[in-house]
Amino acid sequence: MPTTYVEYADKLVCQGRTIPKDPGNRDYRKFLALAAQGQADIVPGVVSTIRSVPKIVVVERLHAAGKLAAARTAIDAASLLMREKWNAAQSIKQDDPDALALLTAIGADPAVILA
């Protein structure tokens, strides 16, 4: 049965392991040999186009928009899970439904805050 490899521009991923596309790499040479024998299924990797915005940038933009206090109040009133997610996050994805809902609820423009 062929082994499946997910191919990106600079690497392969197989069974959770990242293999650099480097001819000096033993695992990459193994991949090349398997591919030559027809024993490697190669599927294209998908690179997300959804950008993450560093949380510090989000905080600075909320402050600049005069919405930081409203955001803090909304976060403090949110569920424990939402508060913990905010506290743990280093960045916020532009399509995060919780972030979009919070920003909309406080009258902040998600397109500006998460730009």
C-alpha positions in Angstrom: 0.0 0.0 0.0 1.5 3.4 -1.0 2.5 5.9 1.7 0.7 9.3 1.5 2.8 12.4 1.5 1.4 16.0 1.6 3.5 18.2 -0.5 4.3 21.9 0.1 6.8 24.1 -1.7 9.6 23.4 0.7 8.6 20.3 2.6 6.6 17.1 2.7 4.5 15.9 5.6 4.0 12.2 6.2 2.3 10.6 9.2 2.7 13.8 11.2 6.4 14.2 10.4 7.8 17.1 8.4 10.4 16.2 5.8 12.4 19.1 4.3 12.9 18.9 0.6 16.6 18.5 0.9 18.5 15.9 -1.1 20.8 15.5 1.9 17.9 14.4 4.1 17.6 10.7 4.5 13.8 10.7 4.7 13.5 12.9 1.6 15.8 10.4 -0.3 13.5 7.6 0.9 10.5 9.5 -0.4 12.2 10.0 -3.8 12.9 6.3 -4.0 9.3 5.4 -3.1 7.9 7.9 -5.6 10.1 6.4 -8.3 8.7 3.0 -7.5 5.1 4.3 -7.5 4.8 3.6 -3.8 4.1 7.3 -2.7 0.7 9.0 -3.0 1.4 12.7 -3.2 -1.4 15.2 -2.4 -1.0 18.9 -2.5 -0.8 20.7 0.8 -3.2 23.6 1.3 -1.8 26.8 2.8 -4.4 28.8 4.6 -5.1 32.3 3.3 -6.7 33.3 6.6 -4.3 35.6 8.4 -3.8 35.7 12.1 -3.3 39.0 13.7 -1.0 39.2 16.8 -3.2 39.9 19.9 -1.1 42.8 20.9 -1.9 44.5 17.5 -5.6 43.8 18.2 -5.4 45.4 21.6 -3.6 48.4 20.2 -6.2 48.8 17.4 -9.0 48.5 20.0 -7.4 51.2 22.0 -6.9 53.5 19.0 -10.6 53.0 18.1 -11.7 53.8 21.7 -13.1 50.3 22.1 -10.6 48.7 24.5 -12.7 49.2 27.6 -15.8 47.9 25.9 -13.9 44.8 24.7 -12.5 44.2 28.2 -16.1 44.4 29.7 -17.5 42.1 27.0 -14.6 39.6 27.5 -15.1 39.7 31.3 -18.9 39.0 30.8 -18.3 36.1 28.4 -18.2 32.4 29.2 -15.2 30.9 31.0 -14.2 29.2 27.8 -14.2 32.5 25.9 -12.2 34.3 28.6 -9.6 31.5 28.7 -9.3 31.4 24.9 -8.7 35.2 24.9 -6.2 34.9 27.7 -4.3 32.0 26.0 -4.3 33.4 22.5 -1.2 34.9 21.0 -3.0 35.8 17.8 -6.6 36.1 16.5 -7.6 34.7 13.1 -9.4 37.1 10.9 -12.4 34.7 10.5 -12.7 33.7 14.2 -16.4 33.7 14.8 -16.1 34.6 18.5 -13.8 37.5 17.8 -16.1 38.7 15.0 -19.2 38.5 17.2 -17.4 40.3 20.1 -16.1 43.1 17.8 -19.6 43.6 16.3 -21.3 43.6 19.7 -19.1 46.4 20.9 -19.4 48.5 17.7 -15.9 47.9 16.5 -15.2 47.3 12.8 -13.8 43.8 12.4 -12.3 44.7 9.0 -10.2 47.5 10.8 -9.4 45.7 14.0 -8.4 42.4 12.3 -6.8 43.9 9.2 
